[in-house]
Amino acid sequence: MERKITIEEHVLYKEDYQMKMLKANSPEGFLKVAGRGMNGSSYYDYDVSGKISMQAMYTRAKLKAEDIRQFMYQFGNVLKETGKYLLDIHCILLEPEYIFYEEGQFFFCYYPPATQDLWEKFHVLTEYMVKVADYEEEECVRLAFLLHKGTMEENYSLEKLIAECGEREEKDMEKPVRKTMIDELLEEKRERTSYYDTEEHDWITEQEMGSSIMRETDNLWIPVKRFLTKHKKTKWGEWDGLHIEEEEL
């Protein structure tokens, strides 16, 4: 069953080139939209079947760093699509209730009657990100405040923020781990305790091997010694039962 949301504007509906462009090309990242007029008002219907709004999504769960990166990357692509099809970027709605998500993809509402400034709206969106961010994830907090702080600058660049947000993780991964003084001292201590005199070690090894060989040699000769002892010939003059008979005088 098709599910849709409708935005009403109290002006006469007039289908301009923007609506014709949206219908003819279906730019990537935008919700399908249909416009109509009734009783002197304009109605814009957006197909949101199978999708969930950003507002509903982050009521149930916290915003993660990967969500921010994914959103910014796709938002950048949507801005490129507006230029490609000669659309007005200020007609992209950035309220959380008008941004939808489905299977790894964010979708935006293009609203032709909009009279707003995209940069101001994006600043408000970053405030929302700060509120719903997962404060147990350090990278998420850093990205949320990075965007919010960036939008507070006069004439900030969206393109620069999108690029910086995407490069942040790569820079952190490439950054070498700096050793502290404590780490260096511990490493030096480990090296001292693990050091030994190789010549002395070799001499001890040789002595142990020599003793082992001697023990093995002694053990080897034990059966031979037993055999010789058992079959040893008696010396001359040594025998049992020696009887000397006295001659009878």
C-alpha positions as CSV (number, residue, x, y, z in Angstrom):
1,M,0.0,0.0,0.0
2,E,1.3,3.4,-1.0
3,R,2.1,5.8,1.9
4,K,2.5,9.5,1.3
5,I,2.8,12.8,3.1
6,T,1.3,16.0,1.8
7,I,2.5,19.6,2.2
8,E,-0.2,22.3,1.7
9,E,0.5,25.8,0.5
10,H,-2.3,28.4,0.4
11,V,-1.6,29.7,-3.1
12,L,-2.9,28.7,-6.5
13,Y,-1.2,25.7,-7.9
14,K,1.0,26.3,-10.9
15,E,3.1,23.6,-12.4
16,D,6.4,25.3,-13.3
17,Y,9.5,23.9,-15.0
18,Q,10.8,22.5,-11.6
19,M,7.9,20.1,-11.3
20,K,8.2,19.1,-14.9
21,M,12.0,18.5,-14.4
22,L,11.3,16.3,-11.3
23,K,8.7,14.2,-13.1
24,A,10.7,13.7,-16.3
25,N,14.1,12.9,-14.7
26,S,13.6,11.6,-11.1
27,P,16.8,13.0,-9.7
28,E,18.7,10.7,-7.3
29,G,18.0,11.3,-3.6
30,F,14.7,13.1,-4.0
31,L,11.3,11.6,-3.0
32,K,8.8,11.2,-5.9
33,V,6.5,14.2,-5.8
34,A,3.1,15.0,-7.5
35,G,1.6,18.5,-7.4
36,R,-2.1,19.4,-7.5
37,G,-4.4,22.3,-6.9
38,M,-7.7,22.4,-5.1
39,N,-9.9,25.1,-3.6
40,G,-7.3,27.8,-4.3
41,S,-4.5,25.9,-2.5
42,S,-1.5,23.9,-3.7
43,Y,-0.8,20.3,-2.5
44,Y,2.5,18.4,-2.9
45,D,2.3,14.7,-2.3
46,Y,5.5,12.8,-1.6
47,D,5.7,9.0,-1.8
48,V,7.4,7.7,1.4
49,S,6.4,4.0,1.1
50,G,8.8,1.8,3.0
51,K,10.7,4.8,4.4
52,I,11.1,6.3,7.9
53,S,11.6,9.9,8.7
54,M,14.8,11.1,10.4
55,Q,12.7,12.5,13.2
56,A,11.1,9.1,13.9
57,M,14.4,7.2,13.4
58,Y,16.3,9.2,16.0
59,T,13.5,9.2,18.5
60,R,14.0,5.4,18.7
61,A,17.8,5.4,18.4
62,K,20.9,7.6,18.7
63,L,22.7,9.2,15.9
64,K,26.0,7.5,15.1
65,A,29.2,8.8,13.4
66,E,28.6,6.5,10.4
67,D,25.1,8.0,10.1
68,I,26.5,11.5,9.9
69,R,29.1,10.6,7.3
70,Q,26.5,8.8,5.2
71,F,24.1,11.7,5.4
72,M,26.7,14.3,4.5
73,Y,27.9,12.3,1.5
74,Q,24.4,11.8,0.2
75,F,23.4,15.4,0.9
76,G,26.4,16.4,-1.2
77,N,25.2,14.2,-4.1
78,V,21.7,15.8,-3.8
79,L,23.2,19.2,-4.1
80,K,25.0,18.1,-7.3
81,E,21.7,16.7,-8.7
82,T,20.0,20.1,-8.2
83,G,22.7,21.8,-10.3
84,K,22.5,19.1,-12.9
85,Y,18.8,19.6,-13.4
86,L,18.7,23.4,-12.9
87,L,16.8,23.1,-9.7
88,D,16.9,25.6,-6.8
89,I,18.9,24.2,-3.8
90,H,16.9,26.5,-1.4
91,C,13.8,24.3,-2.2
92,I,15.4,21.3,-0.4
93,L,13.6,20.8,2.9
94,L,16.0,20.0,5.8
95,E,13.6,19.6,8.7
96,P,14.0,16.1,10.2
97,E,10.3,15.3,9.6
98,Y,10.9,15.8,5.8
99,I,14.1,13.8,5.5
100,F,13.5,10.1,5.0
101,Y,15.6,6.9,5.2
102,E,15.4,3.5,3.6
103,E,18.1,0.8,3.3
104,G,21.1,3.0,3.6
105,Q,19.8,5.9,1.6
106,F,18.5,9.3,2.7
107,F,15.8,10.9,0.6
108,F,14.9,14.6,0.5
109,C,11.7,16.6,-0.2
110,Y,12.0,19.1,-3.0
111,Y,9.4,21.8,-2.3
112,P,9.0,24.4,-5.2
113,P,7.1,27.1,-3.2
114,A,9.8,27.1,-0.4
115,T,11.2,30.6,0.5
116,Q,14.1,29.8,2.8
117,D,17.9,29.9,3.0
118,L,19.5,26.5,2.8
119,W,22.5,27.5,4.8
120,E,20.4,28.7,7.7
121,K,18.3,25.5,7.6
122,F,21.4,23.3,7.6
123,H,22.6,25.2,10.7
124,V,19.4,24.3,12.4
125,L,19.8,20.7,11.3
126,T,23.2,20.5,12.9
127,E,21.7,21.7,16.2
128,Y,19.3,18.7,15.9
129,M,22.3,16.4,15.3
130,V,24.0,17.6,18.4
131,K,20.8,16.9,20.4
132,V,20.3,13.3,19.1
133,A,24.0,12.3,18.9
134,D,25.3,9.3,20.7
135,Y,27.5,10.8,23.4
136,E,29.0,7.4,24.2
137,E,30.6,7.4,20.7
138,E,33.5,9.9,20.7
139,E,33.7,10.2,16.9
140,C,30.0,10.9,16.6
141,V,30.2,13.8,19.1
142,R,33.2,15.2,17.3
143,L,31.5,15.1,13.9
144,A,28.3,16.6,15.2
145,F,30.1,19.5,16.9
146,L,32.4,19.9,13.9
147,L,29.4,20.6,11.7
148,H,27.6,22.7,14.2
149,K,30.6,24.9,14.8
150,G,31.3,25.2,11.1
151,T,27.8,26.5,10.3
152,M,28.3,29.2,12.9
153,E,30.9,30.9,10.8
154,E,29.8,33.7,8.4
155,N,29.5,32.6,4.8
156,Y,30.5,29.0,5.6
157,S,31.1,26.5,2.8
158,L,28.8,23.5,2.7
159,E,31.1,21.8,0.2
160,K,34.1,22.2,2.6
161,L,32.1,20.8,5.6
162,I,31.0,17.8,3.5
163,A,34.6,17.1,2.4
164,E,36.0,17.6,5.9
165,C,33.4,15.3,7.4
166,G,34.3,12.5,4.9
167,E,38.1,12.9,5.4
168,R,38.0,13.0,9.2
169,E,38.2,9.3,9.6
170,E,41.0,8.8,7.1
171,K,43.1,11.5,8.9
172,D,42.6,9.9,12.3
173,M,43.6,6.5,10.9
174,E,46.8,7.9,9.3
175,K,47.8,9.9,12.4
176,P,50.8,8.2,14.1
177,V,50.3,7.2,17.7
178,R,52.5,9.6,19.8
179,K,54.3,8.0,22.7
180,T,54.1,9.7,26.0
181,M,57.1,10.1,28.3
182,I,55.6,7.3,30.5
183,D,55.4,5.0,27.5
184,E,59.0,5.6,26.7
185,L,60.2,5.0,30.3
186,L,58.3,1.8,30.5
187,E,59.7,0.6,27.2
188,E,63.3,1.4,28.3
189,K,62.7,-0.5,31.5
190,R,61.5,-3.5,29.6
191,E,64.6,-3.4,27.4
192,R,66.8,-3.3,30.5
193,T,65.1,-6.2,32.3
194,S,65.1,-8.3,29.2
195,Y,68.8,-7.8,28.4
196,Y,71.3,-10.5,29.1
197,D,75.0,-11.3,28.3
198,T,74.9,-13.5,25.2
199,E,78.4,-14.9,25.9
200,E,77.5,-15.9,29.4
201,H,74.3,-17.4,28.2
202,D,76.2,-19.5,25.6
203,W,78.7,-20.7,28.2
204,I,75.9,-21.8,30.5
205,T,74.2,-23.6,27.7
206,E,77.4,-25.4,26.8
207,Q,77.9,-26.5,30.4
208,E,74.3,-27.7,30.6
209,M,74.7,-29.6,27.4
210,G,78.0,-31.2,28.6
211,S,76.4,-32.3,31.9
212,S,73.5,-33.7,30.0
213,I,75.8,-35.7,27.7
214,M,77.7,-37.1,30.7
215,R,74.5,-38.2,32.4
216,E,73.3,-39.8,29.2
217,T,76.7,-41.6,28.8
218,D,76.6,-42.9,32.4
219,N,73.1,-44.2,31.9
220,L,74.2,-45.9,28.7
221,W,77.0,-47.8,30.5
222,I,74.9,-49.0,33.5
223,P,73.7,-52.2,31.8
224,V,77.2,-53.0,30.7
225,K,78.6,-52.6,34.2
226,R,75.9,-54.8,35.6
227,F,76.7,-57.5,33.0
228,L,80.4,-57.4,33.7
229,T,79.9,-57.5,37.5
230,K,77.7,-60.6,37.2
231,H,80.1,-62.5,35.0
232,K,83.3,-61.4,36.5
233,K,86.0,-64.2,36.9
234,T,87.2,-64.7,40.4
235,K,90.8,-64.0,41.1
236,W,93.4,-66.8,41.7
237,G,93.1,-68.0,45.3
238,E,89.6,-66.9,45.6
239,W,87.0,-69.6,45.7
240,D,84.4,-71.0,48.0
241,G,84.7,-74.2,50.0
242,L,88.5,-74.4,50.2
243,H,89.4,-77.4,52.3
244,I,93.0,-78.3,53.1
245,E,93.3,-81.9,54.2
246,E,95.9,-82.5,56.7
247,E,98.2,-85.4,56.0
248,E,98.1,-88.1,58.5
249,L,101.3,-88.4,60.3
